[in-house]
Amino acid sequence: MAAGQAEVAPGNEIDPALLRDTVDHLAINRLQARYADVVTRRAWEELAELFLPDAPVHIDTVTREPFQVTGPDELGTFIGGAVERFDFFEFVILNSVVTLSADDDADAAMGRMFMCEHRRAAADGEWTTAYGRYLDRYRRVDGRWWFDGREYRSMGRTGADGGVFGPPAP
């Protein structure tokens, strides 16, 4: 046995399917974390490294009519405009669940992510927190996972436009 190589006892071999699932879950969790990092840093141009060019993003803030943007450029323009009034903004992932092989396609996955935004309005110093849920579709292209579509729905907010909007439908 070569130096540094661990010996695997008979019966303790790693299941290749389990290993592949673990690697895919980690890659998608990294994609989600990268999204949170990009949004917190307001690095909108980096969304092109996370979203497929034609990925639809449905947005329901509950307090206005739902709408859709398409692709990373439109998404960055929307989010940038929505957060420009904050002198502090941090996107935090609270929990996420990923289902691999969506529709029996090894290169497709689905996820549900609960998040919050901590933010402070530059104009008056008011601190608010927003809570929401994403339903995500992911697609593996050339061995790499991307956002292939998202549905966002607000669940609650503190502050003047706040409220509890109830849990979104599954």
C-alpha positions as CSV (number, residue, x, y, z in Angstrom):
1,M,0.0,0.0,0.0
2,A,1.3,3.5,-0.9
3,A,2.2,5.9,1.9
4,G,-0.8,8.0,3.0
5,Q,-3.3,5.6,1.6
6,A,-5.9,4.2,4.0
7,E,-6.8,0.6,4.0
8,V,-10.5,-0.2,3.7
9,A,-11.6,-3.2,5.7
10,P,-13.7,-5.7,3.8
11,G,-17.4,-4.7,3.9
12,N,-16.6,-1.0,4.6
13,E,-16.3,0.1,1.0
14,I,-18.0,3.4,0.1
15,D,-21.1,3.0,-2.0
16,P,-20.3,4.9,-5.3
17,A,-24.0,6.1,-5.5
18,L,-23.9,7.5,-1.9
19,L,-20.6,9.2,-2.7
20,R,-22.0,10.8,-5.9
21,D,-25.1,12.0,-3.9
22,T,-22.9,13.5,-1.2
23,V,-20.7,15.3,-3.7
24,D,-23.8,16.6,-5.5
25,H,-25.4,17.8,-2.3
26,L,-22.2,19.6,-1.3
27,A,-21.9,21.2,-4.7
28,I,-25.5,22.5,-4.5
29,N,-25.0,23.7,-0.9
30,R,-22.0,25.6,-2.1
31,L,-24.1,27.2,-4.9
32,Q,-26.6,28.3,-2.4
33,A,-23.9,29.8,-0.1
34,R,-22.3,31.5,-3.1
35,Y,-25.7,33.1,-3.9
36,A,-25.9,34.4,-0.3
37,D,-22.4,35.8,-0.5
38,V,-23.0,37.5,-3.9
39,V,-26.2,39.1,-2.7
40,T,-24.6,40.2,0.6
41,R,-21.7,41.8,-1.2
42,R,-24.0,43.2,-3.9
43,A,-21.7,41.7,-6.6
44,W,-24.5,41.4,-9.2
45,E,-22.2,40.6,-12.1
46,E,-21.3,37.3,-10.3
47,L,-24.8,36.1,-10.6
48,A,-23.9,35.1,-14.2
49,E,-21.6,32.4,-12.6
50,L,-24.6,31.0,-10.7
51,F,-27.7,31.2,-12.9
52,L,-28.3,29.7,-16.3
53,P,-28.9,32.6,-18.8
54,D,-32.6,31.8,-19.3
55,A,-33.4,30.8,-15.7
56,P,-36.8,32.2,-14.7
57,V,-37.1,33.7,-11.2
58,H,-40.7,34.2,-9.9
59,I,-40.9,36.8,-7.1
60,D,-43.9,37.1,-4.7
61,T,-43.3,39.7,-1.9
62,V,-47.0,39.3,-0.9
63,T,-47.3,43.1,-0.6
64,R,-47.2,43.7,-4.4
65,E,-48.3,41.7,-7.5
66,P,-46.0,38.7,-8.1
67,F,-43.7,39.1,-11.1
68,Q,-40.9,37.3,-12.9
69,V,-37.4,38.2,-14.1
70,T,-35.3,36.0,-16.4
71,G,-31.6,35.3,-16.1
72,P,-28.9,36.7,-13.9
73,D,-28.8,40.2,-15.4
74,E,-32.5,41.0,-14.8
75,L,-32.2,39.4,-11.3
76,G,-29.3,41.5,-10.4
77,T,-31.0,44.6,-11.6
78,F,-34.1,43.8,-9.5
79,I,-32.3,42.9,-6.3
80,G,-29.9,45.8,-6.7
81,G,-32.7,48.3,-6.9
82,A,-34.5,46.6,-4.0
83,V,-31.5,46.8,-1.6
84,E,-30.0,50.1,-2.6
85,R,-31.8,51.9,0.2
86,F,-30.0,49.8,2.8
87,D,-26.6,50.8,4.2
88,F,-26.3,47.3,5.8
89,F,-27.6,44.2,4.1
90,E,-26.9,40.6,4.9
91,F,-28.6,37.5,3.3
92,V,-28.6,34.5,5.7
93,I,-29.6,30.9,4.8
94,L,-31.6,29.5,7.7
95,N,-32.2,26.0,6.3
96,S,-32.2,24.2,2.9
97,V,-33.3,20.8,1.7
98,V,-32.2,19.3,-1.7
99,T,-33.7,16.5,-3.7
100,L,-31.5,15.0,-6.3
101,S,-32.5,13.3,-9.5
102,A,-35.6,15.4,-9.9
103,D,-37.9,13.8,-12.5
104,D,-35.5,10.8,-12.7
105,D,-32.9,13.1,-14.3
106,A,-29.5,12.7,-12.8
107,D,-28.6,16.2,-13.9
108,A,-31.6,17.9,-12.3
109,A,-32.3,18.6,-8.7
110,M,-34.9,20.6,-6.6
111,G,-34.5,22.4,-3.4
112,R,-36.3,24.4,-0.7
113,M,-34.4,27.1,1.1
114,F,-35.6,29.3,4.0
115,M,-33.7,32.6,4.5
116,C,-33.7,36.0,6.1
117,E,-32.3,39.3,5.3
118,H,-30.9,41.6,8.0
119,R,-30.9,45.2,6.8
120,R,-30.7,48.8,7.9
121,A,-32.3,51.7,6.0
122,A,-29.7,54.4,5.3
123,A,-32.4,57.2,5.5
124,D,-33.5,56.7,9.0
125,G,-31.4,53.9,10.6
126,E,-34.3,51.5,11.0
127,W,-33.3,47.9,11.3
128,T,-35.6,45.3,9.7
129,T,-35.6,41.6,9.0
130,A,-37.3,39.9,6.1
131,Y,-38.0,36.1,6.0
132,G,-38.8,34.1,2.9
133,R,-38.7,30.7,1.1
134,Y,-37.2,29.8,-2.3
135,L,-38.2,26.8,-4.3
136,D,-35.3,26.1,-6.6
137,R,-34.5,24.0,-9.6
138,Y,-30.9,23.1,-10.3
139,R,-29.3,21.8,-13.4
140,R,-25.9,20.1,-13.9
141,V,-24.2,21.4,-17.1
142,D,-20.8,20.1,-18.0
143,G,-20.3,18.7,-14.5
144,R,-21.3,21.9,-12.7
145,W,-24.5,22.8,-10.8
146,W,-26.4,26.0,-11.7
147,F,-29.7,27.6,-10.7
148,D,-32.2,26.7,-13.4
149,G,-35.1,28.5,-11.9
150,R,-36.4,29.9,-8.6
151,E,-39.7,30.8,-7.0
152,Y,-39.5,33.2,-4.0
153,R,-42.2,34.0,-1.6
154,S,-42.0,36.4,1.4
155,M,-43.1,34.8,4.7
156,G,-42.8,37.8,7.0
157,R,-41.1,41.2,7.7
158,T,-40.5,43.5,10.6
159,G,-40.8,47.2,10.2
160,A,-43.5,49.6,8.7
161,D,-44.3,47.3,5.8
162,G,-44.1,44.2,7.9
163,G,-46.4,41.5,8.8
164,V,-46.7,37.7,9.0
165,F,-47.8,36.4,5.6
166,G,-48.2,32.8,6.6
167,P,-46.4,29.7,5.3
168,P,-46.3,29.4,1.5
169,A,-48.0,26.4,-0.1
170,P,-45.6,23.4,-0.4
